[in-house]
Amino acid sequence: MITQKAKRMLALMDRAVTLWHLPVIGRAKGRVIRRLLERHECERAVEIGSLFGYSAILIAGTMPPRGRLICVEANPYLARFVEYNAEEAGLKRKVKVVVGDALRAIPILSGRFDFVLIDAVKEDYLDYLRQLEPKLAAGAVVVADNTGVYRRDVKPYLDYVREPAGRYTSREYDFGDDAMEVSVLRS
């Protein structure tokens, strides 16, 4: 269950992103992500693209105490924000930030993951997923953000996860102005 400290940090960030018009997961998508994390009892997550840590706080705050999140952020300046905001939310020991291009960082990540959030370079979504696949546990949940706004850019990704004979059971969540694709790796 997400702590009060993490909830306060998310509320503060919600106000900031509204004021500054920053693209974050937000409350509606956040509710879906929390439900997915809880329903699938995810404990080891990776986030590709962290901006300033909103979704990192959401994910790490929802996972059980033993849960761990690795955030891959290409921009070193933003990565420092992620670390600071995670610490302010009381989640420092659950969040590790890796600074670097995701396509170079993913191959060196160790362990297996049961939850993935992809929210970085839209044209690279499929490449991120393909690099992550050997590291995914059976039943892993993969969430791809902005699949409505950037539908053309993420089309190869959507075709792949929606392939009827493929490796995933996939569903689109529509949020009016955008969408999120949630795919579960078949066992």
C-alpha positions as CSV (number, residue, x, y, z in Angstrom):
1,M,0.0,0.0,0.0
2,I,1.3,3.4,-0.9
3,T,2.5,5.5,2.1
4,Q,1.2,8.9,3.1
5,K,4.6,10.4,2.3
6,A,4.5,9.0,-1.2
7,K,0.9,10.2,-1.7
8,R,1.8,13.7,-0.6
9,M,4.7,13.8,-3.0
10,L,2.5,12.6,-5.9
11,A,-0.1,15.3,-5.0
12,L,2.6,17.9,-5.0
13,M,3.9,16.6,-8.4
14,D,0.3,16.6,-9.8
15,R,0.0,20.3,-9.0
16,A,3.4,21.1,-10.6
17,V,2.7,19.2,-13.8
18,T,-0.7,20.9,-14.1
19,L,1.0,24.3,-13.7
20,W,3.9,23.5,-16.0
21,H,2.0,21.2,-18.5
22,L,4.5,18.4,-18.1
23,P,3.8,14.9,-19.5
24,V,3.4,12.5,-16.7
25,I,1.4,9.3,-16.1
26,G,-1.1,11.2,-13.9
27,R,-3.9,10.1,-11.7
28,A,-6.2,8.1,-14.1
29,K,-3.4,6.1,-15.6
30,G,-1.8,5.8,-12.2
31,R,-4.9,4.1,-10.8
32,V,-4.6,1.4,-13.6
33,I,-0.9,0.9,-12.9
34,R,-1.5,0.5,-9.2
35,R,-4.3,-2.0,-9.8
36,L,-2.0,-4.0,-12.1
37,L,0.9,-4.0,-9.7
38,E,-1.3,-5.2,-6.8
39,R,-3.3,-7.8,-8.9
40,H,-0.1,-9.3,-10.3
41,E,1.8,-8.9,-7.0
42,C,4.8,-7.4,-8.8
43,E,8.1,-7.1,-6.9
44,R,10.8,-6.3,-9.5
45,A,10.1,-3.6,-11.9
46,V,11.9,-1.6,-14.6
47,E,10.9,1.8,-16.0
48,I,12.2,3.0,-19.3
49,G,12.0,6.8,-19.2
50,S,11.5,8.5,-15.9
51,L,11.3,12.2,-16.5
52,F,11.4,13.5,-12.9
53,G,10.1,10.4,-11.0
54,Y,6.3,10.6,-10.9
55,S,5.7,7.1,-12.1
56,A,8.8,5.9,-10.2
57,I,7.1,7.0,-6.9
58,L,3.8,5.5,-8.0
59,I,5.4,2.1,-8.9
60,A,7.8,1.8,-6.0
61,G,5.2,3.1,-3.6
62,T,2.7,0.5,-4.6
63,M,5.0,-2.5,-4.6
64,P,5.5,-4.5,-1.3
65,P,8.4,-3.5,1.0
66,R,10.7,-6.0,-0.7
67,G,9.8,-4.6,-4.1
68,R,12.5,-2.9,-6.2
69,L,12.4,-0.6,-9.2
70,I,15.1,0.3,-11.7
71,C,14.6,3.5,-13.6
72,V,16.5,4.0,-16.8
73,E,16.7,7.7,-17.7
74,A,18.9,9.1,-20.5
75,N,19.1,12.6,-19.2
76,P,21.5,12.9,-16.3
77,Y,19.8,16.1,-15.0
78,L,16.4,14.5,-14.9
79,A,17.9,11.3,-13.3
80,R,19.0,13.5,-10.4
81,F,15.4,14.7,-10.0
82,V,14.2,11.1,-10.0
83,E,16.6,10.2,-7.2
84,Y,15.8,13.3,-5.2
85,N,12.0,12.9,-5.6
86,A,12.1,9.2,-4.7
87,E,14.1,10.0,-1.6
88,E,11.7,12.8,-0.6
89,A,8.8,10.2,-1.0
90,G,10.6,7.9,1.4
91,L,11.4,5.3,-1.4
92,K,15.2,5.7,-1.8
93,R,16.0,2.1,-0.9
94,K,13.4,0.8,-3.4
95,V,14.5,2.9,-6.4
96,K,17.7,2.6,-8.3
97,V,18.3,5.1,-11.2
98,V,20.5,4.1,-14.1
99,V,21.6,7.0,-16.3
100,G,22.0,6.2,-19.9
101,D,20.4,5.4,-23.2
102,A,17.9,2.5,-22.6
103,L,19.0,0.5,-25.6
104,R,22.5,0.4,-24.1
105,A,21.5,0.0,-20.5
106,I,18.9,-2.8,-20.8
107,P,21.3,-5.5,-21.8
108,I,23.4,-4.9,-18.7
109,L,20.5,-5.0,-16.2
110,S,20.6,-8.0,-14.0
111,G,17.7,-10.2,-12.8
112,R,14.2,-10.9,-13.9
113,F,11.4,-8.4,-14.0
114,D,7.6,-8.9,-13.5
115,F,6.6,-5.3,-14.3
116,V,7.7,-2.9,-17.0
117,L,6.7,0.7,-17.8
118,I,7.9,1.9,-21.2
119,D,7.6,5.7,-21.6
120,A,10.6,7.0,-23.6
121,V,11.5,7.3,-27.3
122,K,8.2,6.2,-28.9
123,E,9.9,4.8,-32.1
124,D,12.1,2.5,-29.9
125,Y,9.2,0.9,-27.9
126,L,9.5,-2.4,-29.8
127,D,13.3,-2.5,-29.4
128,Y,13.1,-1.8,-25.7
129,L,10.6,-4.7,-25.3
130,R,12.7,-7.1,-27.4
131,Q,15.8,-6.4,-25.3
132,L,13.8,-6.9,-22.1
133,E,12.1,-10.1,-23.1
134,P,14.9,-12.5,-22.0
135,K,14.7,-10.7,-18.6
136,L,10.9,-11.0,-18.1
137,A,9.3,-13.5,-15.7
138,A,6.4,-15.6,-16.9
139,G,3.2,-13.5,-16.5
140,A,5.2,-10.2,-16.5
141,V,3.1,-7.1,-17.1
142,V,4.3,-4.6,-19.7
143,V,2.7,-1.1,-19.8
144,A,3.4,1.1,-22.8
145,D,2.3,4.8,-22.3
146,N,1.2,7.3,-24.9
147,T,0.0,4.7,-27.4
148,G,-2.9,6.9,-28.3
149,V,-1.2,10.2,-29.0
150,Y,1.8,8.5,-30.7
151,R,-0.1,5.6,-32.3
152,R,1.8,5.9,-35.6
153,D,5.2,6.0,-33.9
154,V,4.4,2.9,-31.7
155,K,2.5,0.9,-34.4
156,P,5.3,-1.8,-34.8
157,Y,5.1,-2.2,-31.0
158,L,1.3,-2.5,-31.0
159,D,1.3,-5.0,-33.9
160,Y,3.8,-7.1,-32.0
161,V,2.1,-7.3,-28.6
162,R,-1.4,-7.7,-30.3
163,E,-0.3,-10.6,-32.5
164,P,-3.0,-13.2,-31.8
165,A,-0.5,-16.1,-32.0
166,G,2.2,-14.0,-30.2
167,R,3.7,-14.1,-26.7
168,Y,1.3,-11.5,-25.1
169,T,-2.3,-11.0,-24.1
170,S,-2.7,-7.3,-24.7
171,R,-5.4,-4.7,-24.1
172,E,-5.7,-0.9,-24.7
173,Y,-6.8,1.4,-22.0
174,D,-8.3,4.5,-23.4
175,F,-8.1,7.8,-21.5
176,G,-9.8,10.1,-24.0
177,D,-6.9,12.2,-25.0
178,D,-4.4,9.3,-24.9
179,A,-4.1,5.5,-24.4
180,M,-1.9,3.0,-22.6
181,E,-1.3,-0.6,-23.9
182,V,-1.1,-3.3,-21.1
183,S,0.4,-6.6,-22.2
184,V,0.9,-9.7,-20.1
185,L,3.5,-12.2,-21.1
186,R,1.9,-15.6,-21.5
187,S,3.3,-18.3,-19.3
